[in-house]
C-alpha cells in the first residue's frame, strides 16, 4: 500500500484484493495511525484495488464514521466499476463521497473549506 501526504490531506492507495487478509489489515492500521495522529482529511484511492469484500467495506465504513465523528472527512476515488456497483447495491454510494480522480478528491477538500 502506498501512503503520501498532500498538505493536510493523507492519501492511501491500497492494492490488490481487500478481502480481510493482510492488505485489509494494513489499510485498517494505516487509517488508525492517521486518525490517532489527528488527521482530518483522508482520500482512499481504490484505483489499484481489484476487489472488496464485506470485511473491507466494514473497515471503510468504520473509518468514515470515525472521521465524521471527529469533524473530519474521508473520500474515495478511482473506484473500479465492479466496486462501484457494490457501493450502489449496498446504498454506500449515499454514504461515501466518491470522485473519479485523486485530483478531484483532493480539490474537493478546498471547496468544502471555502464554503
C-alpha positions in Angstrom: 0.0 0.0 0.0 1.2 3.5 -0.8 0.8 6.4 1.5 1.6 10.0 0.9 0.7 13.5 2.2 -0.7 16.4 0.1 -0.7 19.3 2.5 -3.1 18.3 5.3 -4.6 15.5 3.2 -3.5 11.9 3.6 -3.8 9.7 0.5 -3.8 5.9 0.9 -3.6 3.7 -2.1 -4.3 0.0 -1.2 -3.6 -2.5 -3.9 -4.9 -5.9 -4.9 -7.7 -7.7 -3.1 -9.1 -6.3 0.1 -10.8 -9.4 1.4 -10.0 -9.4 5.1 -6.3 -10.6 4.8 -3.1 -8.7 5.3 -3.9 -6.0 2.8 -7.1 -5.1 4.6 -5.3 -5.1 8.0 -2.6 -2.9 6.6 -5.3 -0.4 5.4 -7.0 -0.5 8.8 -3.8 0.1 10.6 -2.8 3.0 8.3 -6.2 4.6 8.9 -6.0 4.1 12.6 -2.5 5.6 12.7 -3.6 8.7 10.7 -6.7 9.1 12.9 -4.7 8.9 16.1 -2.3 11.5 14.8 -5.2 13.9 14.4 -5.5 13.7 10.6 -8.9 15.1 9.4 -8.6 14.8 5.6 -8.3 11.3 4.1 -8.5 10.2 0.5 -8.5 6.5 -0.2 -7.6 5.8 -3.8 -9.0 2.5 -4.9 -7.5 2.6 -8.4 -5.2 -0.3 -7.7 -7.8 -2.4 -5.8 -9.5 -5.1 -7.8 -11.9 -6.5 -5.2 -13.5 -5.6 -1.8 -15.5 -7.9 0.4 -17.7 -7.2 3.4 -14.7 -7.1 5.8 -13.0 -4.3 3.7 -16.3 -2.5 3.5 -16.6 -2.6 7.3 -13.1 -1.1 7.5 -14.1 1.8 5.2 -17.4 2.4 7.0 -15.7 2.4 10.4 -13.1 4.8 9.1 -15.7 7.1 7.6 -17.7 7.2 10.8 -14.6 7.8 12.8 -13.6 10.8 10.6 -17.1 12.3 10.6 -17.3 11.9 14.4 -14.0 13.8 14.8 -15.2 16.6 12.4 -13.1 15.3 9.5 -13.8 13.9 6.1 -12.9 10.8 4.2 -13.3 10.5 0.4 -12.8 7.7 -2.1 -11.6 8.0 -5.6 -10.7 5.9 -8.7 -13.3 3.3 -7.9 -13.5 0.3 -10.2 -16.9 -0.3 -11.9 -17.4 -3.6 -10.0 -16.6 -2.0 -6.7 -18.8 1.0 -7.6 -21.7 -1.5 -8.2 -21.2 -2.9 -4.7 -21.5 0.6 -3.3 -24.7 1.2 -5.3 -26.3 -2.1 -4.3 -25.4 -1.6 -0.6 -26.5 2.1 -0.7 -23.0 3.0 0.5 -22.8 5.4 -2.5 -25.1 7.6 -0.4 -22.6 7.5 2.5 -19.2 7.9 0.7 -18.1 10.9 -1.4 -16.7 9.2 -4.5 -14.6 11.0 -7.1 -13.3 9.8 -10.5 -9.8 11.0 -9.9 -7.5 11.6 -7.0 -7.0 15.2 -8.1 -10.8 15.8 -7.9 -11.0 14.2 -4.4 -8.1 16.4 -3.1 -9.6 19.5 -4.7 -13.0 18.8 -3.0 -11.5 19.5 0.4 -10.6 23.0 -0.6 -14.1 23.5 -2.0 -15.6 22.5 1.4 -13.3 24.8 3.4 -14.1 27.8 1.3 -17.9 27.3 1.8 
